[in-house]
Amino acid sequence: MTELSENPAERAQMYIVSFESAVHEFVPRKKDTLVRNLNVTRIADTIERYLKDAHYYLEHDKPSTSLASIAYAEGLLDALKFLELVEIRNAQ
């Protein structure tokens, strides 16, 4: 397995290229638009795993990887909020 660069500029470039590729392949679904609770639970589990990863990488002197992990977690949570599938209690 190849060691990922901890250089923030290199890391950002890698994520941008990867994301642009995904965005260009994005096609809205026209069928079932209902979101099932199971899917929200799955996304919530993924958010928790990214959060744990962020802590792990920060504790192991990989701050760029930690930042990427927490950014993914925040993006997933934002998506759930924008879709009005969750609400944040005690939000300030």
C-alpha positions as CSV (number, residue, x, y, z in Angstrom):
1,M,0.0,0.0,0.0
2,T,1.3,3.4,-0.9
3,E,1.8,6.0,1.9
4,L,-0.3,9.0,1.3
5,S,1.4,12.4,1.3
6,E,0.9,14.6,4.3
7,N,1.7,17.7,2.3
8,P,-1.6,19.7,2.4
9,A,-1.2,21.0,-1.1
10,E,-0.6,17.6,-2.6
11,R,-3.4,16.1,-0.6
12,A,-5.8,18.9,-1.7
13,Q,-4.9,18.4,-5.3
14,M,-5.5,14.7,-5.0
15,Y,-9.0,15.2,-3.4
16,I,-9.9,17.9,-6.0
17,V,-9.1,15.7,-8.9
18,S,-11.0,12.7,-7.4
19,F,-14.0,14.9,-6.5
20,E,-14.2,16.5,-9.9
21,S,-14.3,13.1,-11.5
22,A,-17.1,12.1,-9.3
23,V,-19.0,15.3,-9.9
24,H,-18.8,14.9,-13.7
25,E,-20.3,11.4,-13.4
26,F,-23.1,12.5,-11.1
27,V,-26.6,11.6,-12.4
28,P,-29.7,12.3,-10.3
29,R,-31.9,9.3,-9.7
30,K,-35.4,9.5,-11.2
31,K,-36.9,6.5,-9.4
32,D,-37.4,5.9,-5.7
33,T,-36.6,9.2,-4.0
34,L,-37.7,8.1,-0.5
35,V,-34.9,7.8,2.0
36,R,-35.2,4.9,4.4
37,N,-34.2,5.1,8.0
38,L,-31.7,2.4,7.4
39,N,-29.8,4.6,5.0
40,V,-29.7,7.5,7.5
41,T,-28.4,5.1,10.1
42,R,-25.7,3.9,7.7
43,I,-24.7,7.4,7.0
44,A,-24.6,8.2,10.7
45,D,-22.4,5.2,11.3
46,T,-20.0,6.4,8.5
47,I,-19.9,9.9,10.1
48,E,-18.9,8.3,13.4
49,R,-16.2,6.3,11.7
50,Y,-14.8,9.4,10.0
51,L,-14.8,11.2,13.4
52,K,-12.9,8.3,15.0
53,D,-10.4,8.4,12.1
54,A,-9.9,12.1,12.6
55,H,-9.0,11.6,16.2
56,Y,-6.7,8.7,15.4
57,Y,-4.8,10.5,12.7
58,L,-4.4,13.6,14.8
59,E,-3.0,11.6,17.7
60,H,-0.6,9.9,15.2
61,D,0.9,13.1,13.9
62,K,-1.0,13.1,10.6
63,P,-3.0,16.4,10.8
64,S,-3.8,16.6,7.1
65,T,-5.4,13.2,7.1
66,S,-7.2,14.1,10.3
67,L,-8.5,17.3,8.6
68,A,-9.7,15.3,5.6
69,S,-11.5,12.8,7.8
70,I,-13.4,15.4,9.8
71,A,-14.2,17.3,6.6
72,Y,-15.8,14.2,5.2
73,A,-17.8,13.7,8.4
74,E,-19.0,17.3,8.4
75,G,-20.0,17.1,4.7
76,L,-22.1,14.0,5.3
77,L,-23.8,15.6,8.3
78,D,-24.4,18.8,6.3
79,A,-26.1,16.7,3.6
80,L,-28.4,15.0,6.1
81,K,-29.3,18.5,7.5
82,F,-29.9,20.0,4.1
83,L,-32.2,17.1,3.2
84,E,-34.0,17.7,6.5
85,L,-33.3,14.0,7.5
86,V,-31.8,15.0,10.9
87,E,-31.9,18.0,13.2
88,I,-29.1,19.0,15.5
89,R,-30.3,19.4,19.1
90,N,-28.8,22.2,21.1
91,A,-27.3,23.7,18.0
92,Q,-25.7,27.1,18.8
